[in-house]
Amino acid sequence: MAAAPVTIVDAADPRIAEFREIRERDLTGRQGRFIAEGTVVLRMLAQAHRRGTFAAEKILLLANRAAGVADILAEFPDDVPVYIAEAETLDGIVGFHLHRGVLALGRKLSPETSLLDRLPEQALVIAGCGISNHDNAGSMFRNAAAFKADAIFLDETSCDPLYRKALRVSVGSVLSVPYERSGSALGLLSGLAERGFDIWTLSPRGTVDIRDIPASPRMALVAGTEGEGLPAEILARFRSARIPQSEGLDSLNVATATGIALFSMASAAKRI
């Protein structure tokens, strides 16, 4: 069980320095640390802490929210400090009115082996190339969790899913769906191909209807950034699929497209 709450009365208290002005200085990219916001995400962080994939470092709550999340706090070990503050002090700390009143500082832990080498023999994964919109990134993780994808791979040009907004949009799924973010898109897809994945790129001009993709033990869905889409070299190297839609509409956004495509692929593989 987490430690007994400590009251903070000064917004400048060094014990909660990491929570100061979080909108302007998001912690993403700083040794894997991030801000988790809201009751649902706090619970997901507690579960990830127990699994050993993420670690909670400290928790900051609006004083009148502490009792309501007592069951979640009980899931954390007693070496995770819990701080509480009244609304005026809390708003002074974070730099805006925080109506949810629930924050935690977390850190992504580094596994000993590559995620590519930890995937099961039957696997469905997403590969994101140049996903720069944090809302889309968060939605991809939510879709992956909904349709039982095993992992998400992001290239080095994609945004960090631990960014506060992406994590919030994912409803905590960034903490439950295994992921890696590194390297080039082509290198990432080559690694998947070497491990027996059937790779399907998603494009409005794809040659195969998404509903006609045959089930296989290992499948990878590849999505690109909205607007530019996937690079020509990737579309030329791997098979492409399309989502049928009305004439004259250029494309769906990544969040919607990955949701539809994952549903179709997961259904074909009888995962859902």
N, C-alpha and C positions, 0 to 999 in steps of 0.2 A: 504494500500500500504506500502511496506517495506520502511525503512528509506533511506534517501539519502546516496549514497556510501561514505565511508571514505577511503582515500588512505593510504596504508601501504607501507612504504619505507624501513623498517628494518625487516629482517626475524626473529629477536628476539623479536619483539613487543609482549608483553604479551596478547594483545587482540585477537591474532590469535594462541595462544599456542596450542590449541587442534588440529590444522591442521599440526603441525610440525612433520616431519618424519613419515608420516602416513603409509608407507609401513612396517616399522619396529615395530611400536607400534599401531597397529590397535585398535580402541576404543571399539571393541566388548566386551561385558561382563562387562563394566564399567557403572553400573546403567542404562543399556539399551541405552546408547548413541552410535552413529554410524556416519560414514562418508558416505554421499550420493555423488555420482560422476556422472557428465554428465548432459546435458540439459534435457533428458527424465526423469531421476530419480529426478531431481530438481522439475519438474512439478508434478510428482507423490507425492513428499513430500508436495508440496503446497496443493494438493487435500486432502492428509491425515491429514494435519494440520487443514484444514477446517472441516473435519469430526470429529476431536478430538481423533483420534487414535494414531497419532504421533505429536510431536511438533518440529518445526524448531527453533534452538537456535541462529545460526548465519550463514552467507553465505560468501564465499570467492571466488572471481572471478579474472580471468585475465582481466586486464583493458580494452582490446579491445573486450571482450565478453559481457561487461555490457549492451551495447545498444541492442545487439541481443537477450538478455533474459529479456528485460524490461517488456514484457507482463507477464512473469512468476513472476518476482519480484513484480509486481503489485498485485498478488494474496496473498502475505504474509502481515500480519499486520505490522504496523509501529514500533512495539517493537522488530522486528527481525533485528539486525544490519547487514549491508552489507558492506564488505570490498573489495577493489580492489587493485591489485598490478601489476606491470610490470612483464614481463616474468622472468627476472633474479631473482627478489625478490621472486616471487611465487615458482620458482624451488628451491630456497634456503629454503623456508618454508617447502615444502612437501618432499624434499629430492631426487627428481628426476624430469625429464622433464615432466610436466603435459600438454600434448597437448590439452586435452579437455578444460582445464581452468575454470571448473565449479565445485565447492565443496560446501557442506553444512554440518553443524553439526546438527544432529537430535537426538531425544530421544523418545523411545517407552513409551507410556502412559499406565498405569495399569487400566484395566476396573474393575468395581465394582463386576461383576459376572463372573463365569467361562465361557469360550467359549463353553464348552459342553452344558451348559444350555441356550445358546443364539442361538443355531442352529434352523433353520426352521423345520417345520414338514416334508417337503420333502427336503432331503439334500444328497449331494454327497461329501465325504471328503477323504483326503489322510492321512494315518498314516505312518510316517517314523521311522524306528527302526535302530539305529546305522548308520545313514547317515553322514559319516565323511568327504566326499569330498565336498568342497564348490561349485565346478562347478555343481555337481549333485543336491545339495540342491537348488541352484539358478534356475536350469532348472525345478525342480519339481514345484516351484512357478510359473514359466512362463507357464508350462503345465496346472496348476490348473486354472490360469487366462484364458487361451485359451479355456478350455473346461468347464468353468463355475462351477468349484468345489466351495463349500461353505467355506471350511476351510482346513487347514493343521495342523496336530498334530505331534509333534516330541518328541521322548523320550529324557531323560536327557543325553544319550550318543551321540546324534546327534549334529552336529556342529551348531553354532549360525548363523541363516540366515541373521543376520545383519552384519556379516563380510563383509568387503568392496567388496571382489571378488564375494561372493554369491549374494549380493545385485545388483552388476553390471550385472552379468549373468542373473539374473531374470528380467532385464530391468525394475526395480522398482516394480515388482509384489509383492515383500515382503511387500511393503507398502500398497498394495491394497487387498491382500488375507488374511483374518483373520487367525491367527495362535497362537498356544501355544507350548511351549517347556518346558517339565518338567516330572518328574516321570519315572517309569519303563515302558517298552513296554507292558508288560502283564497288568499292572494296567491301562494304557491308553486304551487298547483294551477292557478290562472288563468294563470300564466306557462307552464306545461306545455301547457295547452289552446290557448293562443295560438300555440304552436309545433307544433300538429298532433298532439298526443298523444291517443290514446283513453284516457280515465281510468277506471279500475275501482277502486271502493272495496271493501274487504273487510269483510263483516259477516255474523254468523250468520243475519240476516234478509235477506240479499241476494236479489235477484230472479232472478239468473242463476246456474246451476250453474257453478262455476269451470271445469269441463271443456268447457263450451259457449261460452266466450269465443272469438270469432273472431280469427284472427291478423290483425294490421295492421302497417304499417311502424313505427309508433311507439306503444308501449303503456306505461302507467304503472300500477303497483299501489300502492294507498294503504292503509296500515295505521295503526290507532290504538292508543292505550294499552290495556293489559289491564284489564278491568273496565268502565270507562266507554265504551270504544270510540271511534268517530269522532263528532265533533259532528253534530247534526241538520242544520245548514245545509249541511254537506259531503255528507252522505248524500242530501239532497234535491236537490242541484245536479248530482251526477254519478251515473253508472250504478253499481249495486252487484252484487257477486258473493258467493256463499257456498260454503263447503266442506261437502258433505254429511257428516253425522255422526250418531251415535246420539241417539235422542230423550232428552230430559232433561238432556243436557250443555249447559251454557250457551255455552261457547266454548273454542277452543284458545288457547294463549298465542301471543304475537306471533312468537316464534322458530319454533315448529312451523308456524303458519299461513302465514307468508311462505315457508317452505321448500316446503310443498305447493303453494301458489299459483304461486310462481315456476317450479317444475318443470312445472306444467301449462301456463303461459303460454309458457315457453321451448320446450316440446315442440310447442305449436301453431305457433309461429313457426319451428320447425325449427332452433333455435339449439343444441340438444343432440341 
